[in-house]
Amino acid sequence: MSATIAPRSEEAAVLMMLFGESAAAEVLRHMTPAEVQHLGTAMYTMRDVGQSRLDAIIDDFLALMARETTLSQGASGYVKSVMTRALGSDKAQSVISRINPRSGERPIELLEWMDARSIAELIEDEHPQIMALVVACLDYALAASVVAMLPEEVQADVVRRVAGLNTVTPEALRDLEQVLQGKFKASTSSRASQLGGVRAAARIMNHTRTETEQRILRDIRKDDKVLMQAITDNMFVFDNLVKSDDRSLQTLVRAIDPELLVLALKGTDEVLRERLLGCMSTRAAANIRDEMEALGPVRLTEVQEAQKQIIAAARRLSDEGTIVLAGRGGEQMV
């Protein structure tokens, strides 16, 4: 079958990707086998979708939903309910605020729909404080990518300012909206929002490539050793995994690629290595040891990046409540 996707099939495939696994599975349950096969093919062969195309697909879908309800004034409530169940409250409100100018809630989380490069280009000419506010609004992994794409001379300043944030008043967020007006459509809720702080800066650093992380921390240390120490104290590093419970580690090792684990363990001490291997079956642990021996010498930077990816996976599972992380920057065990 050709990799080219028909326009309507592409739209359906994009929506299914946005809905998330649970909602998408529920949709598939109501389709015929032929429809499932057709839509599955479109999802599997779908390539990168630009922001303008994504916006158009979402807008068309919401317009269709409004027409299908025939509820007149009640349509907005129906659309909001459907989109909230499909995308979650934050993303749904971001979309609704963009297509419904009468909406009083247009959160700044609309930034989550943009890719890192677009956000970096959006704010690269702004004051570092504006950059910090925008970065603090983002998911930590996305924020790390945005920081890495900003000019090097402002990266440390932005992270420093994120660490200095705590609560941001509605007035400050309105000022941010005015600065960015015309570049993206967003607004804020009427209440103060919790943004930034040392822990947020540390989480961003956890998702940053090793060489970028080390350079930023060095630059921060030049001006503020106390702040640099506070950030590093809240960062979760690979060696901290040794303090986590067996069940959490078992869940983690099942969730990561064995090849990634082989590379990451090349740079660990024996205690942590045996701790992680002890959370696997005897056969799986033996395979890991054999592959480590066969791998031979590897670059330290490759090991560090593998460890970063595992820590990112651990953080994601921790945020989902699937595992508990103990140690620096993680949950305290009692």
C-alpha positions in Angstrom: 0.0 0.0 0.0 1.3 3.5 -0.8 2.6 5.6 2.1 0.5 8.5 0.8 -2.4 9.2 3.0 -5.8 10.5 1.8 -6.6 13.9 3.4 -9.6 12.7 5.4 -7.7 9.6 6.5 -4.8 11.8 7.6 -7.2 14.0 9.7 -8.7 10.9 11.4 -5.2 9.5 12.1 -4.0 12.8 13.6 -7.1 13.0 15.8 -6.6 9.4 17.0 -3.0 10.3 18.0 -4.2 13.3 19.9 -6.9 11.4 21.7 -4.5 9.2 23.6 -4.4 5.4 24.0 -7.6 5.0 26.1 -9.8 7.2 24.1 -8.5 6.0 20.7 -9.0 2.4 21.8 -12.6 3.2 22.7 -13.2 4.7 19.2 -11.7 1.6 17.5 -14.1 -0.6 19.4 -17.0 0.9 17.5 -15.4 0.4 14.1 -15.7 -2.5 11.6 -12.5 -4.6 11.0 -12.2 -2.9 7.6 -12.4 0.6 9.1 -9.9 -0.4 11.8 -7.5 -1.6 9.2 -7.9 1.5 7.1 -7.4 3.9 10.0 -4.6 1.8 11.4 -2.7 2.0 8.1 -3.2 5.8 8.0 -1.8 6.1 11.6 1.1 3.8 10.9 2.2 5.6 7.7 1.5 9.2 9.0 4.5 11.5 8.8 5.2 14.8 10.6 2.3 17.1 10.6 3.0 20.9 10.6 1.4 23.2 13.2 -0.8 24.9 10.7 -2.1 21.6 9.4 -2.7 20.4 12.9 -4.6 23.5 13.8 -6.8 23.1 10.7 -7.6 19.5 11.5 -8.6 20.3 15.1 -10.7 23.3 14.0 -12.5 21.2 11.4 -13.2 18.5 13.9 -14.6 20.9 16.5 -16.7 22.6 13.8 -18.1 19.2 12.8 -18.9 18.3 16.4 -20.8 21.6 16.8 -22.8 20.9 13.6 -23.5 17.3 14.6 -25.0 18.2 18.0 -27.7 20.5 16.6 -27.8 21.9 20.1 -27.4 25.6 19.1 -26.2 27.3 22.3 -25.7 24.0 24.0 -23.1 23.0 21.4 -20.2 24.7 23.1 -20.8 22.7 26.3 -21.0 19.5 24.3 -17.8 20.3 22.4 -15.9 21.2 25.6 -17.0 17.9 27.2 -16.0 15.8 24.2 -12.6 17.5 23.9 -12.0 17.3 27.6 -12.6 13.6 27.6 -10.5 13.1 24.5 -7.5 15.4 25.2 -7.6 16.2 28.9 -8.8 19.5 30.4 -5.6 21.5 29.7 -5.2 20.7 26.0 -9.0 20.8 25.4 -9.2 24.3 26.9 -6.2 25.5 24.9 -8.0 24.4 21.7 -11.4 25.7 22.6 -9.9 29.1 23.6 -8.3 29.4 20.2 -11.5 28.8 18.2 -14.0 30.4 20.6 -13.1 34.1 21.1 -15.9 34.4 23.7 -14.2 31.9 26.0 -12.9 33.6 29.2 -10.4 30.8 29.8 -7.5 30.8 27.3 -4.6 29.3 29.2 -1.0 29.8 28.3 -0.7 26.0 28.0 -1.4 26.5 24.3 2.4 26.6 24.1 2.4 22.8 24.6 1.0 22.4 21.1 4.1 24.0 19.6 7.4 22.3 18.9 10.5 23.3 20.7 12.1 25.1 17.8 9.0 27.2 17.2 8.9 28.3 20.8 12.6 29.1 20.9 12.2 31.2 17.7 9.2 32.8 19.2 11.0 34.1 22.3 14.7 34.3 21.3 14.5 38.1 20.9 12.7 38.7 24.1 14.1 39.6 27.6 15.4 36.6 29.5 12.6 37.1 32.1 10.0 36.6 29.4 12.0 33.6 28.2 12.0 32.2 31.7 8.2 32.7 32.1 7.5 30.9 28.9 9.9 28.1 29.7 8.4 27.6 33.2 5.0 27.1 31.6 6.2 24.1 29.6 6.5 20.4 30.2 10.0 19.8 31.6 11.2 17.8 28.6 9.9 20.4 26.2 11.3 23.2 28.3 14.8 21.5 28.2 14.6 21.3 24.4 13.6 25.0 24.2 16.5 26.1 26.5 19.0 24.1 24.4 17.8 25.9 21.3 18.1 29.4 22.8 21.3 31.4 22.3 24.0 29.9 24.5 24.8 33.3 26.1 21.3 33.4 27.7 20.7 29.8 28.6 22.2 30.0 32.1 20.4 33.3 32.8 17.0 31.7 31.7 17.5 28.7 34.0 18.6 31.0 36.8 15.4 33.1 36.4 13.2 29.9 36.3 14.8 28.9 39.6 14.0 32.3 41.0 10.3 32.1 40.1 7.7 31.0 42.6 4.2 32.3 42.1 3.3 34.5 39.2 0.5 37.0 39.5 -2.3 37.4 37.0 -0.8 40.8 36.2 2.5 39.4 35.3 0.9 36.8 33.1 -1.2 39.4 31.4 2.0 41.3 30.7 3.4 38.2 29.2 0.4 37.8 27.0 0.7 41.4 25.7 4.4 40.8 24.8 3.6 37.7 22.9 0.4 38.9 21.4 0.4 38.5 17.6 2.9 35.6 17.9 0.5 33.2 19.5 -3.0 33.2 20.9 -3.1 32.6 24.6 -4.4 34.1 27.8 -4.4 33.2 31.5 -6.8 32.2 34.2 -7.7 34.9 36.8 -5.8 33.2 39.6 -2.1 33.3 40.5 -0.3 30.4 38.9 2.5 28.3 40.4 5.5 28.5 38.0 9.2 27.9 38.2 11.3 27.5 41.3 14.5 25.6 42.0 12.7 22.2 41.6 11.4 23.3 38.2 14.9 24.4 37.1 16.3 21.1 38.3 13.6 19.1 36.4 14.5 21.0 33.3 18.2 20.2 33.8 17.3 16.5 34.2 15.9 16.6 30.6 18.8 18.5 29.2 21.7 16.9 27.3 24.7 16.3 29.5 27.1 18.8 27.8 24.4 21.5 27.9 23.6 20.8 31.5 27.2 21.0 32.6 27.8 24.3 30.8 24.7 25.9 32.2 25.5 24.8 35.7 29.0 26.1 35.4 27.7 29.5 34.2 25.2 29.7 37.0 28.0 28.8 39.5 30.1 31.8 38.4 27.4 34.2 39.6 25.6 32.2 42.3 27.2 29.1 43.9 24.3 28.7 46.3 21.7 28.6 43.6 23.8 26.2 41.5 24.1 23.9 44.6 20.3 24.2 45.2 19.5 23.1 41.6 22.0 20.2 41.6 20.6 19.1 45.0 17.2 18.8 43.5 18.3 17.0 40.3 17.8 13.2 40.2 20.8 11.5 38.8 21.3 8.0 37.7 23.1 6.9 40.8 20.1 7.9 42.9 18.2 4.9 41.5 20.0 2.7 44.0 17.8 4.2 46.8 14.5 3.3 45.1 12.5 0.3 46.1 12.6 -3.1 44.3 9.1 -2.8 42.8 9.8 0.6 41.3 13.1 -0.6 39.8 11.4 -3.7 38.4 8.8 -1.5 36.7 11.5 0.8 35.4 13.7 -1.9 33.9 10.7 -3.5 32.1 9.9 -0.1 30.6 13.3 0.7 29.0 15.1 -0.8 26.0 17.6 -3.4 27.2 20.2 -2.0 24.8 19.9 1.4 26.6 20.3 -0.3 29.9 23.5 -2.1 28.7 25.0 1.2 27.7 24.0 3.0 30.9 25.3 0.3 33.2 28.8 0.6 31.6 29.4 3.7 33.6 27.9 2.7 37.0 29.5 1.3 40.1 29.0 -2.4 41.0 26.5 -1.7 43.8 24.0 0.0 41.5 24.7 -2.4 38.6 23.9 -5.4 40.8 20.9 -3.6 42.3 19.3 -3.1 38.9 20.3 -6.6 37.6 18.8 -8.1 40.7 15.4 -6.6 39.8 15.4 -8.7 36.6 15.1 -12.4 35.9 18.2 -14.5 36.1 18.2 -15.1 32.4 17.6 -11.4 31.5 20.4 -10.3 33.9 22.8 -12.8 32.3 22.0 -11.5 28.9 22.7 -7.9 30.0 26.0 -8.9 31.5 27.0 -10.8 28.2 26.0 -7.8 26.1 28.0 -5.4 28.4 31.1 -7.6 28.0 30.6 -7.9 24.2 30.1 -4.1 23.9 33.7 -3.2 24.8 34.8 0.4 25.6 32.3 3.2 24.9 32.4 7.0 25.1 31.6 8.5 28.4 29.2 10.9 26.7 27.2 8.0 25.2 26.9 6.4 28.7 25.7 9.7 30.1 23.1 10.2 27.5 21.8 6.6 28.0 21.6 7.3 31.7 19.7 10.6 31.0 17.2 8.8 28.9 16.6 6.2 31.7 16.2 9.0 34.2 13.7 10.8 31.9 11.7 7.5 31.7 11.9 7.1 35.5 10.7 10.7 36.0 7.8 10.1 33.6 6.8 6.9 35.5 7.1 8.8 38.8 4.9 11.7 37.5 2.3 9.1 36.4 2.4 7.6 39.9 3.6 4.2 38.6 6.8 4.2 40.6 8.3 6.0 43.5 11.8 7.6 43.2 13.9 8.0 46.3 17.1 10.1 46.6 18.2 13.5 45.6 15.3 15.4 44.0 13.0 12.4 44.3 10.4 11.3 46.8 11.6 10.7 50.4 11.1 7.1 51.6 9.5 6.6 55.1 
